[in-house]
Amino acid sequence: FFSPRTDASFAGVCVKCARANMRPILLKGHERPLTFIKYNREGDLLFTCAKDHHPTLWYSDDGERVGTYIGHNGAVWTCDITDDSKTLVTGSADTTCKMWDTETGVCYFTHQFDQPVRAVALSQGDQLMCISSDPFMGVPAAVHVVRVAANRSEQTNEIVISLSGPEGRINRALWGPFNTTILTGGEDGVIRMWDVETGAVLLETTEHKKQIQHLSLSDDKTHFISASLDKTARLFDSKTMECLKTYTADRPVNAAIISPILDHIILGGGQDAMSVTTTSSKAGKFDSKIHYKIFEDEIGGIRGHFGPINALAWHPDGRSFTSGGEDGYVRIHHLDNDYFRIK
């Protein structure tokens, strides 16, 4: 195991005129760019996925590395964790979705597909799981719904329903309120709401002009935020798909998250990875930007990464967040009192 490092000399936060010195915890456990970050429900465990095949588990308060989940043979794009924190699910480019015992690191079931797996998400109650597969060899992208057995020995790979039709890959899939719908966003820039029973598209929105990189629901599931390469993040109503707010950035947005306690959102991104080497970390715009959720104005930014930010996640208590970048680093930012005094 690598030992986590806590030296963060390049980090700083600027909030309006106040300048506080927040020192993030720097986690170096991945050799390749980060793809996804997820907290468990209590917030004490932090799961990170990267292109290096090995999802990793950390303690979120001090950044201690607990271990890695060995078994994938391709980039791991997304993960999800059950409410009781006992089962981790991961989706990988090696065409599998694996189910792991969180504590022991043992993979107890593998869902095998013919196409690379991109997004995985557990329903509320953890009885169902949706898995998105990429378009491949003439087969279009699809979202597959499978049951999650309460008894692990009874787990099967039987698909309840498959939703297909979109052009290009589906980067994110989320369960809507009451598990009756699934929200998807991807390469074609369209966000769709699918009926889980019939497989029909109920609503779709074309507000974004380029690829959608990320979708994230609010705590109460009433609204969600999308991040796109068209340099915007947008807030939508979960029921009507009405665009409520638009947050404009000066860089492609790879991730956007909603604070569970304040009316704030955080955007992360930066210029595309291919042209990163031609600019400094300041010019590349690799900082996380905090915006007012209601007024859309930018409050401040938190610097530190040397490449685009690919993943963001709020701690469930809203007092810290974690970012993961193209540079392979994970940064846990414990927000100081100055942040909570912002009006």
N, C-alpha and C positions, 0 to 999 in steps of 0.2 A: 504493500500500500504506500502511496505517497502520503506524506504528512501535510495536513492543511497549513497554509501560510496565512498570517494575519498582517503582513506588512502592506500597507495601502498608501504609499507616499504620494501617489498620483491622483488621489481622490479628493474631491471637494464638493461642497454644495453651495449654490448661490440662490438665495431666496430673497427677491426684491433687493433691498439695499443691505440687508443683514448678511454677514458672511460667517457661517458656522463651519467648524472643522469636524465633519462626520467622517469617521474612519471605518470604511466597510471592511468586512472580513473577506479575504481573498482566498478562494478555494481553487486549488489546481489539482484536478483529478482526471481531467480529460485531455487527450492528445489532439483532438480534432474540434471543429466548431460546435458550439452548443446548438441544440435544436428545440428543446422544450424543458420547462421547469414546472414542477407541481408540488404543492404542500399537501399533507394529509389534513383531515378535517380539524384536528386539534392544533395543528401548526407546529408540532415538535419535530416532525420529520420532513425532510426536503429531498425530493427525487429529481435528478437531472438526467437528461438524455442528450446524446451527441452523435456525431458521425463516426465515432470510434468503436461502435458495436456494444459498448458496455454501460447500461444504465447504472447510475451510482446513487447510493443513499447516504445522507448526511444528517447530523443533528443541526437543527436550524438556529439554535440560540448561540452556539459557539463555533459552528462550522466543522466540528469533528467528523471525519469520514467513518462511516459505519461499515460499508462494504460495497461490492459491485455484484451485478447479476450477470453471470457468464453463460452465454448460450447463443446469442445472435451472431450472424455472420454478415451483417450489413448495417448501414446507418440506422439508428433508432430515431424515429421521427416524433413519436408522441408516447405518453403514458397516462395512466389514471390509477387511482387507488380507491379501494372500497372504504366505506364510512368507518368500519371497524379497524382499518389499517392492516388487515391481515393478508389481503390479496392485491398484488400489483399486476397491472396488465400493460403490455408494451407492443407497439406496432413498428415493424421494421421493413427496410428495403429488401431483406432476404425472403420476402413473400410470406412471413409468418406474423401472427399475433400470439404472444406467449403470456401465460398466466403463471405468476410466481408466488410462492410463499414468502411474504415480506421478511419474516424473521430469519428463516434459514437460507434464503436465496435459491431454493430449489424450484425449478420449473416443473409444475405438475401437469400442465396441459399446453399443447401447441395447436393453434388454428392455422392450418396450411391453406394457402391460396396459390393461384397461378400467376398472380400479379403482385408487384410490391405493395405493401400495406403502408398507409400514410397516417390516418387519424384513428384513434380509439377513444371511446368515451363510455363510461358506465352511467346507467340511468339512475334516477333517484330511487333509493331502495336496493340498488345493486343486483336486481334480478335480471336485467337485460344489458346487453352491451352492443354498441354500434361500431363497426369496423369499416373504414373506407379503403378501397383498393384503387391503385392508379390505372390509367389506361395503358394497355400493353398488347402488342401484336394484334391490333385491330379490335380488341375487346375494350369497350368504353369504361370509364370510371364508374364505380358503384359504391353504395353503402349497404353493408350486410348487417342484419340484426340477428344476434344469437342470444340464447338463454345462458345465464350464469347459474350453475347448479349450487344449491346451498351445501350439498355434500360433494366434496371435490372428486370423489371416486365415480360420481355419476355424471361428470361433465362430458358433454358431447360437442361435436362441431356442426350440429344440425342448424341450418340457417332458417330462421323464422320467416324473414322476408328480405328481398334485395331491392334497393332503390337505384335505378340507373337512368342515364339520359344526358347528364351534363357533358359539355365539351371540355376536355382538359382535366387535369387531376383535381381532386377535392382535398384541399389542404387542412380543413378543419370541419369537424362534425360535432354538434352539441345536442343534448336532449333538451327540448323545450319544457315548459311547465306541465306537470302531471304526466310526463312521459308519453303524451299523445302525439307529439311532433318531434322532428329532428331538423335542426338548422345546419345548413352546409354553406361553405364558401370556398372558392378555389381559383383556378387559373383563368376562368372566363370572366371573373369580376362580378359574378352574379351571386347574391345570397338567396338561397331557396329555403322554404319551409315545407317539409314533407309530412304527409299523413302516415303514421306508422302502421295503421290498420290496412289502408288501401294501397299505399305506395305512390299515391298521386301527389303532385306538387300543388300545395294549397295557395301559396303566395310566393312571389319572387320580387327582388328589388335590384335595379341596375344603377344605383347611385354611384358606385365605384367605376372608374374608367380603366383600371388595370387590375392585375392579379391581387386577390385577397390572401394575406399571409396568416391572419390570426382572427379568431372570434373568441370573445370572453363574456360570459353571463354575469349579471349583477347577483349579489347574494340572494335577493328575493325573487330572482328569475323574471322580473317584470320588464327588464330591458337588457340589451347586450351591446357590446362595442366591437367594431371591426377595424382591422388595420390593413392598409393597402399600399402597394407600390406607387399609387398615384399621389403620394405625399399627403394623404389625409387619413384620419380615423373618424368613424361616424358612430353615433349612438342611435340605436333603433328600439322601437317598442317590440317586445317579444310576441305580442298577440297580433298586432296590425301590420308589423314591419314598416311602420312609418318612421322616416328619418327625423330624429328629434334634434340632434346637434351635430355639427361638423367641426372637427379640430384640424386646422391646417398646419402642416409642418413644412420645413424647408429641406426635407430629406425623405426618401422612401421609408415608410413606416412598416416595420416587421412585427411589432407586438404592441398591444394596447390593453391596459387592465384598469378595472374600476375599484376604487378604494372601498372597503367594506364599512368604514366608519365615517368618512368625510366625503363631501361632494367634490372629490378630486379624481382625476385619472392620470395615468402615466403612459407616455408614448416612448417607444424605443425603436431605433433603426440606424440609418446611416447610408452612405452611398454604397452601391453594390460591391460585393466582395472582390470582383475582378479588378476594379480600379482603385482599390484601397491603397496599394503600395505606392501610388503616385502622390499621396497627400499625407499631411501630418494628422495626428489624432484629433487636433482641434478643427482643422479644415474639413475633415471627413464627417464631422457632426455625429460623433459616436456617443453623445451623452443622452441620458434619460431626461425627458421633458415632462414636468408636472403642469397640468392645466386644471382650471376650475371646470367642473362638470357642467354647471349651469350656464356660466357666462362665456365659456370657451377660451378665455384669456389664458395665456401662459403665465405661470407663477414663477417658475425657476427651473433649474436643470442640475443634474448630478453627473459629473464627469468621471472618467476612469478607464473605460474600455479602449483598447487599441484597434478595434475593428467594429463593424456594425453590430448592434445589439439584436440578437435573434430571438430571445425569449425573456419574458418578464412574468413574475408572479407575486401577488400580495400575500403576506402572512394573514391568516384568518382574523387576527386581532387588529389588523390595520396599522400596526406600529412599526412594521419593517417590510421591506420588499427585496426580492432577489432578481438579479439580471444575469443573463448569460450571453456571451458574445462570440463572434467569429474568431476571436483571439484564443478561445479555449478556456477562458477564465469564467468562474462563477463568482459574483460579488453579492454578499448579503449586506444590505444597507439598513442598519438600525436607525430609524429616524429620531432626531433629537428634539428637545422641547421647543426650539425655535420654529420647527415645522408645524407643530400643533398650535402655535400662537398666530399663525397666518389667518388673517380675516379677509 
